[in-house]
Amino acid sequence: MQATGNVIRKRIAIGSKSERDAVLLQTRDQEYVLRIVGANPFQDPRLDALVGKRICAQGDVHGNAFLMTEWREDAAR
């Protein structure tokens, strides 16, 4: 699957044991918790570096997570 959107940091799962700040991919229609396949699911410096950027990503959706296999910055804003 391909998805394009803005990478943001947002608090998720508020009020639960899983509450945390996470990196999300915000598309036109949905927000996905963003992860890189094979990387630490809770903290990844590569994801931190994408916050504030617009990307075009390839990967798979599993529940509310987008598991990226590759990505590039999207120049169109």
BELWO-V123488 format. One record per backbone hydrogen bond with DSSP energy under -1.0 kcal/mol. NH is the residue of the N-H (numbers start at 1). CO is the residue of the C=O. Records with the same first field share a line. If there is no record, write none. Layout:
# BELWO-V123488
NH: CO + CO
This chain:
# BELWO-V123488
3: 57
5: 55
6: 26
7: 53
8: 24
10: 22
12: 20
16: 13
19: 16
20: 12
22: 10
24: 8
25: 32
26: 6
27: 30
32: 25
33: 64
34: 23
35: 66
37: 68
39: 36
48: 44
49: 45
50: 47
52: 7
53: 50
55: 5
56: 72
57: 3
58: 70
59: 1
60: 67
62: 65
65: 62
66: 33
67: 60
68: 35
69: 58
70: 58
72: 56
74: 54
